[in-house]
Amino acid sequence: MIVSQKLVSFIIPVNRLDQIIRRTLYSIINACSFDLSMIEILIVENGKAISLSKTLQDVLESYPDLIVLLQSKEHVSAARNIGIQHSRGRWLVFVDADDELVPQHMSELVQELQNSQADFLVCDFFKSNQLLQLSVLLSNKTLEEQKRLMISKPTLFMTVWNKCFSREFIIKQQIFFDERLRLAEDGDFMLNVLSQTRGFKVFAHPYYRYYQHSQSTMGRFDDKSKDYIQAMVLAKEKYSSLLTFQGGLEKYILTHLNLILVRETFNYQNDQSFRDKKKALQVLMEHPIFRTSLSRLSISSCVSLYYLTIVLLKLRCHTLVGVVCTLKSYVNSKRIT
């Protein structure tokens, strides 16, 4: 039997929050309601069985030809890889189970995908209700400048869920998620993509709304530092020889150090003393991956509020680093939905 190709495969790893996946599913269905025959939705159980509520069962039963349930090993990287392998779409769109699509510009995006020969599309997106216009930041730049900017600001540019990837490009170049990684797997995937792409397009409209929930991986305080360090060491091993990434890769690594400091070391829920937190910072700074990256960057190359923590680390203002990261942690917690 010949299996028909779709235009878009939406790939959703899930392991919890049945009620939120229902909202996510309906957002995709509603956004693409003008032609559901062009899409498929692949839900990949991420190592744990889903406890299906009746409402979610009703959704699955209502769209038996649209929604496919798959099983993978634990962790999101394995789930996304299973989704890639089973997908039939010309384009791959990764969706987190607690986010949603916005319908306003979906027909324009579909038209773009039908005609585009690019390796991938970068799109504007909403962070809750805040519109982030990546298209403005990427405009009037060469391909190499765009790559360097994206790598230099990973929390803005190196996620996979606001992008559409050509399946042909992904399969031909054998780009998959590194299943050794528990964190920063998006960034690693994007480094691989950027190292191999010969061109991508920017779609100057948002189709994706990102939420950070208290139960999400990023919203929990646990020991993430080792996982981040592992991801940074692998990134340096795989990509440090690429001239395109010089300078950008150091900022990529140190931005993830900032994430460790905000989400772990100086997390406002961390009940260690401030003195002990500063000692933990000093231990982190002795790790070769961070020490070397910091030594290679000049302060003049980090003149941006985005790099405030890096500048303070260069100046060895560790107390100020702690204060800034604690405040960021607290402010971020108030933004979590």
N, C-alpha and C positions, 0 to 999 in steps of 0.2 A: 504494500500500500504506500502510495506517495504521500508524504506529510507536507502540507502546504506551509510556505514560509510566511511569517508575520512581519510587520514593519518594526514593531517594538516588543521586546521582552522585558517586563518589569520583574526584577529579582528581589525578593524580600526574605531575608533571614529572620527567623522568629524563635524565641524560646520562652516567651512570657506574655502577660498582659493581653489576654484574649480580646478584651473590650477595645483596646487601642488598635489592634490589627484590623478589627471590623471597621473602624473609622478610616483607617488607611486604605483598605480595600474599596470602600465606597467613594473615597476621594479620587481614586484612579478610575473607577467605573464612571463616575459622573463627569470627570474631566475629558474622558474619551468617548462619551456617550454618542457622539455624532457618527462614530464608526467603530464599534467594538470588535468587528471582525479583523481589524488590523493589529490587535494586541493579544498578548497572553500574559498572565500573571503567575509567576512561579514562586510559591511559598515553600521555603526550605526549612524544615525543622532542624534547629541548631543543636543536635545532640540530646535533646530532651523531648519527650512526647508532649504535644499540645493538648491541653484540656479544653476541648471545644464546647463552648456554650451553645445553647439552642439557636441564639441569634446568628452566631457565626456559621453554624451548620446550615441555617437557612440561606445564607449568602452563597455558600459553596454549592448547595443544591440548586439554587436559582441560576447559577452560571457554570454548569458542569463542563462546557467546552472552552471556558475562558480561564478558569483557575486550575492550576496543577499543584498537587501536594507532593513534595519530595523530602527525603531524609538524608542527613549528612552527619559526619562526625561533629564533635563539640567544637565550638568557636566559629566566629562569623566568617573567617577566611575560607574554611572548608565549605561552609554553606554557600557562599557566593560562587566558589569554584564549581560546585555541583550545579548551581543555577546556570552558569556559563555553558557547561557541558551539555545540559539538556535544553538549552534555549533554541528557538526557531526564528527569532527576530533578526532582521538586518541590523538593528540597533539594540544595545543593552543599556538599561536604566536601572541603577541600584537604588532601592528605597529602603529606608530604615522603618521598622515596624511601628514606631511611635511618631512618624512624620506624616505629611499628606501632600498631595498635589493640589495646585490651584488651577482653576479651569480657564482663566481669562485669556491666556495666550496659547492654549494648547493646539488649536487649529493651525496657528501660525508656525508653531514648533513642528507639527506633523508635516506641513508643507516644506519646511526647511529640511527635515529628515528625508523626505521623499526625493529631494533633488541634490542633496549634499554628497560630495565625494570625500569629505574630510575624514580624518582618523577619529576625531571626537569633537564634540561641541562643549563649550563652557557656557553656562547660563547664569544669569542673575538669580538671586533667591531671597526668600524671606527668612529671617531668624526671628521666630515668633511673628511679630508685626513689623519688624524693622526690615526695610528693603536694603539689600546689599548689592550695589551695582558694580559687579566685577567687570562688566563690559567697559565702563568708564576708565577703570584703572588699567585695563589692557589695551586701550585704544592708542593709536599713533605710535606703536612700538613694532620693532622687527620681531621675527619669530624667536630669535635668541634672547632678546630683551624680555619678551613675554615669559619664556621658560624660566629665566633667572628670577624674575619677579615672583612667579608662582612658587618656586622653590624657597625663595627668601621669606615668604609669608605663608607658611603652610596652613595655619588655622583659617586663613581666608580662602586659599586656592587649592589645597591638596586633599580635599575630601572627594569622594566619588559620587555622592548622591545629587549633586547639582550639575551632572554631566551626562551626555549621551555618547556611548562608545560604539564605534563600528565593530560589529562582531567579526567581520572578515579580517580587520586589522588585528584585533585581539587574538584570534585563533592563529593567523599567519605568523605573528610575532611571538606566539606562545607566552602571552602575558597573563599570569594568574596571580592570585593572592598567595602570599607566603604563609603557609600553614604553621610555620614555627612561631609566628608572631601572635601575641595576645592583644597588643596595642600598636597604634601607628601603622596598621596594615593598609589603611587608605593611602597614607603618604608613600609607603613603599611601592604600592601598585602604581601610583601616579609618577613616581621617579622612573619606574620601568617604562611607563607610557611615554613620558617626556624624553627619555633617552632614545626612543625608537621612532617617534613621530616625525613626519616630514611636513606636517601642516595640520592645524586645527582651526575651527571657526568659533566665533563668539556670538552667542544669541542674546541680544540686548533686552530680554524680557524674562521675568521670573515665572517658573512653572512649579517650583518646589518650596514647601514651607517646613523649616527645620524647627523641632522642639527639643529642649533638653529637659528630660524628666528626672525626678529624684531617684528613680529606680534604674536609670540607664547606667551603662558602664562608666561614663564620664561624670555622672552625678554622685557616685559613691566614693567614700573615703576608704581606701584599702591600699595595700602595698603595690603601687603601680611602677615604682621607680626602676626595679629590675627589668620589667618588661619594656619600658621606654629605652633603657640603656641597651638592651639586647637589640632593639629595632634600630637604634642609632649606629651601633657597631656594624650591623649588617649593611646599613645604608652606605656607610663609609667604605666598607670592603667592596661593595658592588659598584659604586658610582663615583668615587673620589677621583678616578683617572679621567673622567669626562670633562674637558675644558669648559664646556657650556655651563657646568654647574659650579665652577670655581667661584668662591665668595658666597654664592647662593647656598651651597651645601653646608657651610659653616653656620649660616644664619638658620637654616633648617634644623640643624642639630641643637643649637642654643635656644631656639624657640621651644623645642621639646624639653630642654632643661627648665625653661620657664614654666611649662605645664607641670613638671614634677614639683616645682617649688610651690605653685599655686594649689595644686590638687592633692599634694601629699605633705611635703616638708612643712610648709607654713599654712596648711589648711586650718581654717579657724576652728574646726571640730577636732583637730589633733590636740590632745591634752598634755603633750610634752611641754616643758618649760621653754621659754623663748631662747634661753641660753643653749639648751639641748638642740633646739631646731637650728641654731646658728652652727653648732658643731656638725650637724648632719649636712648642712650646706657646704661646709669646708671639706667634708669627706667626698661629697659629690664633685667638688671642684678639683679634687686630686685625681679623679678618673681621667685617663688619657683622652677619651673621646671628647670630654668637655674642656679640659685644660688646653689641648692642642687647638681646638676650634676657637676658643677665646683668644689665644695668643695670635692667631692669624688674622683676626679682625681688628681694624682700627676704629676708634671712636667716631671719626669723621664719616665712616661708612654706615653708621647706625643712627644718623640724625633723624629720628622719627619716634613718636610716642610709642609706636608698636615695639620698638627695641629698647624701651626704658630700662628694663631689667638687665639687659646685656650691657648697657652703658654703665649702670651702677656696679655690675660685677667687674667690668674693666677698671673702674675706679676703686675697687675693693671696699665699697660702701655696703658691707654685708648687713649691717643693722637696718639701713634704708631698704635694702632688698627684702628683708623680712617683713618690714612694715608694709611695703607696697604689695607684696604677694599675699599677706594676710588680708588686706583690704580687698584685693581682687577676689580672693576666695569668698569673702563675705558677700560682696556685691553679686558675684556669680550665683551664689546660693539663692538670692532673692529673685533672680531672673528665671530660675528653674520652675517649670510649670507642673 
